[in-house]
């Protein structure tokens, strides 16, 4: 999973990793699958709280 945000952070989150993020006013973020992950059949589980 690729995490990107409007502060310029770009991080690949691997299975078993935890990505801690403290959101602030006006910070935009997204999580997307990598091209390699999209190329194969897979399951994706995640939680965002």
URRA-V200891 format. One record per helix or strand. SS is the DSSP state (2 for helix, 1 for strand). FROM is the first residue (numbers start at 1). TO is the last residue. Records with the same first field share a line. If there is no record, write none. Layout:
SS = FROM-TO, FROM-TO
This chain:
1 = 2-5, 10-12, 29-32
2 = 35-38
